[in-house]
Amino acid sequence: MTGRRSWWGWGLEKSALSGDRLEGLGALLAGFFGVTPERRTPVPLESLELRKPRIEPPAALAACCDTSIFERARHAYGRSYRDLVRGFRGEFPHPPDVVAFPRTEADVAAVLDWCASGGTPVVPYGGGSSVVGGVECDAERTVTLDLTGLGRVVEIDATSRAARIQGGALGPAIEDQLRSSGLTLRHYPQSFEFSTLGGWIATRSAGHHATLATHIEDRVEALRVLTPQGPLETRRLPASGAGPAPERLFAGSEGTLGVIVEAWMRLVERPRFRATAANAFESFDAAVVATRALAQSGLHPSNCRLLDRAEARFSGTGDRPVLLVGFESAAHPVDFLLAQALECCADHGGSVVVGRDTASGADSGRDATADTWRRAFFDMPYLRDGLVAFSAIAETFETAITWDRFPTLHAAVKSAVRETLGAVGAPGGFVSCRFTHVYADGPAPYYTVIAPGRPGAELEQWAAVKEAASAAIDAAGGTATHHHAVGRDHRPAYDRERPDLYAAVLGAAKATLDPAGVLNPGVLLDPE
């Protein structure tokens, strides 16, 4: 990753949509909405007026701290739609007072000691890709702890196929450092380029594999966490039945219980054999039945992602619901597995869109439809920045639910979103759905909403849509989030989903590990 990060939008400044690409997006939206949206430009960085820092780091930490407008603005928000709109407008009412860039574990401990001693909230920050308000804090004073300086693969145990990796290591750096060993973590969330191992664990990130080991905690062997009360390190073991697993306590803790500085991660051999195909269906219902059959078949495809008709159109993969199926292995060809999967799809009305592709090698075993979707998948965050420039409402939300209740949830979500779009004056938008991951007992549906917004009122319109969708998911019995974490945006839904006694257990853990309550207050638990 080379180049300067955007201070308000996704990724790198040089990769942002501009020129013909941005004009093309405007034309696309005009085709979708029937009106040509007005294009705006973000507030220039030099025009930003941030409140002055209200605290100063101690002399011993001054060298690793930054109070520049660029860094304070860049670290003020994550990258949700709400964050992007506010950054685009130049609205930063609660920027961090100081951004700390520790280079060593001792630096992290020193920052935690400084903040705990003065009661100053500290927000652990990885790649800043949160889309749920996970790194924003409106306290009277705040320190953001940027961990990307701890970005090394420290040790590789090839015998056990594991590696000790620092929590601030970004996705590409991890894979680059593992490559010579022939091993890989094989975890590719959409934010892969701009998110860290510690962030993945702290948010229970879901990655490349659509079945089996879908979430990052499935690959955690041991953790080292720094807390205001001192370090906590778990023992390296392949498995254990010794009480509740401490690693699971910190997986999903979102920086409110401690700072993940290192983790031993389970690795796999780099795959040499791949086979993929895209299956089209005449109806989404038929495609859902086929996906369920495949999820329950025991074949365990690495890719099993269903796109509804709207999702397929928007990503350029076709005009019918499409099920992308893929297998990979480091040990043997997988074409026979793909053949069985295609038979399963055919039993439910699926037809191969293009000839299936099976071969060996780093870039083999891919079909054009899957590649088109893959490119759209990783480019989508940049596209969302462009949507903000045209005042479009853009939101994604995901959940998970059992197969028997999915039809009810799906109908309720689509109805609630469409009704709300009409009620807030944003008709003409669309709602698409894809399955990001599938399990034997249910899918993880991921919804995308894009609609024409009213300039100046986009956030109010967005909030109404998000609330309607969350309420529909909650009423149908789905989870508040499958892999985007809770943050501050999902707190109301999470509070309804979480048992009250478990909330008390989390509160007790928080009081033990962080008695001053300085770690990311407001995430998972109320600040007090």
C-alpha positions in Angstrom: 0.0 0.0 0.0 1.6 3.2 -1.2 0.3 6.7 -1.2 -1.5 8.9 1.3 -4.7 7.8 3.0 -7.8 9.8 2.4 -8.7 12.0 5.4 -12.5 11.6 4.8 -13.1 8.8 2.3 -12.0 5.2 1.7 -8.5 4.0 1.1 -5.9 6.0 -0.8 -6.4 9.5 -2.1 -5.0 8.6 -5.5 -7.5 5.8 -5.9 -10.6 7.9 -5.4 -13.2 8.2 -8.2 -12.5 11.2 -10.3 -12.9 12.5 -13.9 -14.6 10.2 -16.3 -15.1 7.5 -13.7 -17.0 9.9 -11.5 -19.0 11.2 -14.4 -19.8 7.7 -15.4 -21.2 7.0 -12.0 -23.4 10.0 -12.3 -24.7 8.7 -15.6 -25.4 5.3 -14.0 -27.3 6.9 -11.2 -29.4 8.9 -13.7 -30.3 5.7 -15.4 -31.3 4.0 -12.1 -33.2 7.0 -10.6 -34.5 8.7 -13.7 -33.0 12.0 -12.7 -29.5 13.4 -13.1 -28.1 14.0 -9.6 -26.1 17.2 -8.9 -22.4 16.5 -8.2 -20.7 18.2 -5.2 -17.1 18.3 -4.0 -15.8 17.7 -0.5 -14.6 20.4 1.8 -10.9 20.9 1.2 -8.6 19.8 4.0 -7.1 23.3 4.3 -10.6 24.7 5.1 -11.2 22.4 8.0 -11.5 24.1 11.4 -11.0 21.6 14.2 -11.2 22.5 17.9 -7.8 22.8 19.5 -6.4 19.8 21.4 -7.4 20.0 25.1 -4.6 17.7 26.3 -0.9 17.3 25.6 1.0 14.1 25.7 3.7 13.7 28.3 7.2 14.4 27.1 8.1 10.7 27.0 5.3 10.1 24.4 5.6 13.3 22.4 7.7 11.7 19.7 5.0 9.2 18.8 2.0 11.6 19.1 0.5 13.8 16.3 -2.0 16.7 16.6 -2.1 17.7 13.0 -5.4 18.5 11.4 -4.9 15.8 8.8 -4.3 13.0 11.3 -7.0 14.2 13.7 -9.6 14.4 10.9 -8.6 11.0 9.4 -8.9 9.3 12.8 -12.2 11.1 13.8 -14.4 8.6 12.1 -14.6 5.1 10.6 -15.9 4.8 7.1 -19.6 4.2 7.3 -22.0 6.2 5.1 -22.7 8.6 8.0 -19.0 9.0 8.5 -18.3 9.7 4.9 -21.1 12.3 4.6 -19.9 14.2 7.7 -16.3 14.1 6.5 -17.3 15.2 3.0 -19.1 18.2 4.6 -16.2 19.0 6.9 -18.2 18.3 10.0 -15.9 17.1 12.8 -17.4 18.1 16.1 -15.5 15.5 18.2 -12.1 14.9 16.6 -9.5 13.1 18.8 -7.3 15.6 20.7 -4.2 13.4 20.1 -3.4 10.6 17.7 -0.7 8.2 19.2 1.4 6.1 16.8 3.1 3.5 19.1 6.0 1.6 17.6 6.4 -0.9 20.4 4.3 -2.7 22.9 6.0 -0.5 25.6 4.6 2.5 23.8 1.1 1.0 23.9 1.4 0.4 27.6 2.7 3.9 28.2 -0.3 5.4 26.3 -2.7 3.3 28.3 -1.1 4.3 31.6 -1.2 8.0 30.6 -4.9 7.8 29.7 -6.0 5.7 32.6 -4.2 7.9 35.1 -6.0 11.0 33.8 -9.4 9.4 33.0 -8.9 10.2 29.3 -10.8 7.9 26.8 -8.5 6.0 24.4 -9.8 4.5 21.2 -7.8 1.6 19.7 -7.6 2.1 16.0 -6.4 -0.3 13.3 -7.1 0.5 9.7 -10.1 2.7 10.5 -12.5 0.8 8.3 -15.3 0.5 10.8 -18.7 1.0 9.3 -20.7 0.9 12.5 -19.3 3.9 14.5 -16.6 1.7 16.2 -13.8 4.3 16.4 -15.7 7.5 17.0 -15.8 9.0 20.5 -17.6 12.2 21.7 -16.0 12.4 25.1 -14.7 15.7 26.4 -11.1 14.6 25.4 -9.9 11.6 23.5 -6.7 9.9 22.4 -6.8 7.7 19.4 -4.3 4.8 19.5 -3.2 4.0 15.9 -1.7 0.5 16.0 -0.4 0.2 12.5 3.2 0.7 13.7 3.0 -2.8 15.1 2.8 -4.4 11.7 5.2 -7.4 11.7 4.9 -11.1 11.4 7.2 -11.8 14.3 7.5 -15.6 14.1 6.4 -18.4 11.9 6.0 -22.0 13.2 5.9 -24.0 10.0 5.7 -27.3 11.9 2.4 -26.3 13.5 1.4 -24.0 10.7 0.9 -20.9 12.8 2.4 -17.5 13.1 2.8 -14.8 15.7 1.6 -11.6 14.2 1.4 -8.1 15.7 -2.1 -6.6 16.0 -1.4 -3.6 13.8 -0.4 -5.6 10.7 -2.5 -4.7 7.7 -3.9 -7.5 5.4 -1.4 -7.1 2.5 1.6 -6.9 4.9 0.6 -10.1 6.6 0.3 -12.0 3.3 3.6 -10.5 2.0 5.5 -11.6 5.0 4.0 -15.1 5.0 4.5 -15.8 1.3 8.0 -17.1 1.5 6.9 -19.8 4.0 4.3 -21.1 1.5 1.6 -20.5 4.2 -1.3 -18.0 4.3 -3.8 -16.7 6.8 -6.3 -16.7 3.9 -8.6 -14.1 5.4 -9.9 -11.6 2.9 -12.6 -9.3 4.1 -13.7 -6.5 1.8 -11.6 -4.1 3.9 -8.5 -6.4 3.5 -6.2 -3.7 2.2 -7.1 -1.2 4.9 -7.7 -3.3 8.0 -5.6 -5.0 10.6 -5.3 -8.3 12.3 -6.2 -6.8 15.7 -9.2 -5.1 14.1 -10.3 -8.3 12.5 -10.2 -10.1 15.9 -11.7 -7.2 17.8 -14.7 -7.1 15.4 -15.1 -10.8 14.7 -14.4 -10.2 11.0 -15.6 -12.7 8.4 -13.4 -13.2 5.4 -12.6 -15.3 2.4 -14.2 -18.6 3.2 -18.0 -18.7 2.8 -18.3 -22.0 4.8 -16.6 -23.7 7.7 -14.0 -21.3 9.2 -15.8 -18.1 8.2 -14.8 -15.8 11.2 -11.4 -14.8 12.2 -11.7 -16.2 15.7 -11.7 -19.7 14.2 -8.1 -19.1 13.3 -6.9 -17.6 16.6 -4.6 -19.9 18.5 -3.5 -17.5 21.3 -3.7 -13.8 22.1 -1.6 -11.2 23.9 -3.7 -8.2 25.1 -2.7 -5.1 27.0 -5.2 -3.6 29.4 -5.0 -0.8 31.9 -4.5 -3.4 34.6 -1.6 -5.1 32.8 -1.0 -7.7 30.0 -3.0 -10.8 29.5 -1.5 -13.6 27.4 -3.1 -17.0 26.6 -1.4 -20.3 26.1 -0.8 -21.7 22.6 -2.8 -24.8 22.2 -4.6 -26.6 19.3 -7.7 -26.9 21.5 -8.7 -26.9 25.1 -11.6 -27.7 27.3 -10.3 -25.8 30.3 -13.2 -23.5 31.0 -14.6 -20.7 28.8 -11.9 -19.7 26.2 -10.3 -16.3 27.1 -9.6 -15.7 23.4 -13.3 -15.7 22.8 -13.8 -13.0 25.3 -11.7 -10.6 23.3 -12.9 -11.7 19.9 -15.6 -9.1 19.3 -14.7 -6.9 22.2 -14.1 -3.9 19.9 -11.3 -2.4 22.0 -13.4 -1.9 25.1 -11.7 -4.6 27.2 -8.1 -4.3 26.0 -5.7 -3.7 23.1 -4.8 -6.8 21.0 -1.0 -6.4 20.4 -0.2 -9.9 19.2 -1.9 -13.1 18.2 -0.8 -16.6 17.2 -2.8 -17.4 14.1 -3.5 -20.7 12.5 -2.3 -20.8 8.9 -3.0 -23.0 5.9 -0.9 -23.9 2.9 -1.3 -21.6 -0.1 -3.8 -23.2 -2.5 -2.6 -24.5 -5.8 -5.8 -25.9 -7.2 -8.9 -23.9 -7.8 -12.2 -24.5 -9.5 -15.1 -22.0 -9.9 -18.3 -21.6 -11.7 -21.3 -19.2 -11.8 -24.8 -20.6 -11.8 -27.8 -18.6 -12.9 -31.4 -19.2 -11.8 -34.7 -18.0 -13.0 -35.9 -16.9 -9.6 -34.2 -15.9 -6.3 -36.4 -18.4 -4.4 -35.0 -21.3 -6.4 -31.5 -20.0 -6.0 -32.0 -19.9 -2.2 -33.1 -23.5 -2.1 -30.1 -24.5 -4.2 -27.8 -22.6 -1.9 -29.3 -24.3 1.2 -28.8 -27.7 -0.5 -25.2 -26.9 -1.2 -24.6 -25.6 2.3 -26.0 -28.8 3.7 -24.2 -31.1 1.3 -21.0 -31.5 3.2 -19.0 -30.3 0.2 -17.9 -27.1 2.0 -17.1 -24.8 -0.9 -14.7 -22.0 -0.1 -16.9 -19.6 -2.2 -20.7 -19.9 -2.0 -22.1 -16.4 -2.6 -25.6 -15.9 -3.9 -26.4 -12.6 -5.7 -30.1 -11.6 -6.2 -31.1 -10.1 -9.5 -30.5 -6.5 -8.4 -27.1 -7.3 -7.0 -26.1 -9.2 -10.2 -27.2 -6.2 -12.3 -25.4 -3.7 -10.2 -22.1 -5.7 -10.1 -22.3 -6.4 -13.8 -22.5 -10.2 -13.4 -25.8 -10.7 -15.3 -29.5 -10.2 -15.3 -30.6 -13.2 -13.2 -29.8 -14.4 -9.7 -26.3 -15.9 -9.7 -24.7 -18.3 -7.3 -20.9 -18.2 -7.3 -19.3 -21.5 -6.3 -15.7 -22.1 -5.8 -13.3 -24.7 -4.3 -9.6 -24.6 -3.5 -6.9 -26.9 -2.2 -3.2 -27.0 -1.7 -3.1 -30.8 -2.0 -5.3 -32.1 -4.8 -7.4 -31.0 -7.8 -10.9 -29.9 -6.9 -12.8 -30.3 -10.2 -14.6 -33.3 -8.9 -16.0 -31.2 -6.0 -17.2 -28.5 -8.4 -18.8 -31.2 -10.5 -20.8 -32.4 -7.5 -21.8 -28.8 -6.6 -23.0 -28.1 -10.2 -25.1 -31.2 -10.1 -26.6 -30.0 -6.8 -27.4 -26.6 -8.4 -28.8 -28.2 -11.6 -31.2 -30.2 -9.4 -32.7 -26.9 -8.4 -32.8 -25.2 -11.8 -29.4 -23.8 -11.9 -27.5 -23.4 -15.2 -23.8 -22.6 -15.6 -23.4 -19.1 -17.0 -20.0 -19.7 -18.5 -17.9 -22.8 -18.9 -16.6 -24.0 -15.6 -12.9 -23.3 -15.0 -10.7 -25.9 -13.2 -6.9 -25.8 -13.2 -3.9 -25.3 -11.0 -1.7 -22.3 -10.4 -1.9 -19.0 -8.6 -4.4 -17.3 -11.0 -6.2 -20.3 -12.4 -9.6 -21.8 -11.8 -11.5 -18.6 -12.2 -14.4 -17.6 -14.4 -15.2 -14.2 -15.9 -18.4 -13.8 -13.9 -16.7 -14.5 -10.6 -13.8 -12.1 -11.5 -16.3 -9.4 -12.4 -18.0 -9.7 -9.1 -14.7 -9.9 -7.2 -13.5 -6.6 -8.8 -16.9 -5.0 -8.0 -16.6 -6.3 -4.4 -13.2 -4.6 -3.7 -14.1 -1.4 -5.6 -17.4 -0.9 -3.9 -16.0 1.3 -1.0 -14.6 3.8 -3.5 -17.8 3.7 -5.4 -19.6 4.6 -2.2 -17.5 7.7 -1.8 -18.7 8.7 -5.3 -22.3 8.2 -4.3 -21.8 10.7 -1.5 -20.7 13.2 -4.0 -24.0 12.8 -5.8 -26.1 13.0 -2.5 -27.2 9.4 -3.0 -28.2 7.4 0.1 -26.0 4.3 0.3 -26.2 1.8 3.1 -25.3 -1.8 3.7 -26.4 -4.0 6.5 -26.0 -7.7 7.2 -27.4 -10.3 9.4 -27.7 -14.1 9.9 -30.8 -16.2 10.4 -31.9 -19.9 10.2 -33.1 -21.1 6.8 -36.7 -21.6 8.0 -37.0 -18.0 9.0 -35.1 -16.4 6.1 -38.1 -15.9 3.7 -40.0 -14.0 6.4 -37.0 -11.8 7.2 -36.2 -11.2 3.6 -39.7 -10.0 2.7 -39.9 -7.9 5.9 -36.5 -6.1 5.3 -37.2 -5.3 1.6 -40.7 -4.1 2.4 -39.6 -1.9 5.4 -36.8 -0.3 3.4 -38.9 0.4 0.3 -41.7 1.9 2.4 -39.2 4.0 4.4 -37.5 5.3 1.2 -40.9 6.5 0.0 -41.8 8.0 3.3 -38.6 10.1 3.5 -38.8 11.3 0.0 -36.3 9.0 -1.7 -38.4 6.8 -4.0 -36.8 5.1 -7.0 -34.0 3.5 -5.1 -33.2 -0.2 -5.0 -32.6 -2.9 -2.4 -30.3 -5.8 -3.3 -29.3 -8.9 -1.4 -26.5 -11.3 -1.5 -25.4 -14.2 0.8 -21.8 -13.5 2.0 -21.5 -16.7 4.0 -23.7 -19.8 4.3 -24.0 -22.4 7.1 -25.9 -25.7 7.3 -28.5 -24.0 9.5 -28.8 -20.7 7.8 -27.5 -17.9 5.5 -25.8 -14.6 6.2 -27.8 -12.1 4.0 -26.1 -8.8 3.2 -28.3 -6.0 1.9 -27.4 -2.9 -0.1 -29.6 0.2 -0.4 -28.9 2.9 -3.0 -31.4 5.7 -3.5 -31.6 9.4 -4.5 -31.0 11.5 -1.5 -32.0 15.1 -0.8 -28.9 17.3 -0.5 -28.5 18.4 3.1 -31.0 15.8 4.4 -29.1 12.6 3.5 -28.2 11.7 7.0 -31.8 12.0 8.3 -33.0 9.9 5.4 -30.3 7.3 5.9 -31.1 7.1 9.7 -34.7 6.4 9.0 -33.8 3.6 6.5 -31.3 2.0 8.9 -33.7 2.1 11.8 -36.5 0.5 9.7 -34.1 -2.2 8.5 -32.8 -2.9 12.0 -36.3 -3.2 13.4 -37.3 -5.6 10.6 -34.3 -7.8 11.2 -34.9 -7.8 15.0 -38.6 -8.6 14.7 -37.8 -11.5 12.4 -35.2 -12.9 14.8 -32.0 -12.1 12.9 -28.8 -11.0 14.5 -27.9 -7.3 14.7 -24.7 -8.0 12.8 -23.0 -11.0 11.2 -19.5 -9.5 10.7 -19.6 -5.7 10.8 -19.5 -5.6 14.6 -21.7 -3.5 17.0 -19.9 -0.2 17.3 -22.2 2.6 18.3 -24.6 2.3 15.4 -25.9 -1.2 16.3 -26.0 -0.7 20.1 -29.8 -0.4 20.3 -30.3 -3.6 18.3 -27.4 -5.4 20.2 -28.9 -4.4 23.5 -32.2 -6.1 22.5 -30.4 -9.2 21.3 -28.0 -9.7 24.2 -29.4 -11.4 27.4 -29.4 -9.0 30.4 -27.3 -11.3 32.5 -24.7 -11.5 29.9 -24.6 -7.7 29.8 -23.8 -7.8 33.5 -21.0 -10.3 32.8 -19.5 -8.1 30.2 -19.8 -5.1 32.6 -17.9 -7.1 35.3 -15.1 -8.0 32.9 -14.9 -4.3 31.9 -14.7 -3.2 35.5 -11.9 -5.7 36.1 -9.8 -5.0 33.1 -10.5 -1.3 32.7 -11.7 0.1 36.1 -11.3 3.7 34.9 -13.6 3.0 31.9 -11.2 4.7 29.4 -11.2 2.0 26.6 -13.5 2.9 23.8 -16.4 4.0 25.9 -19.8 3.5 24.4 -19.0 0.4 22.4 -20.8 -2.7 23.6 -21.5 -1.1 27.0 -22.5 2.4 28.3 -19.6 4.6 29.3 -20.4 4.3 33.0 
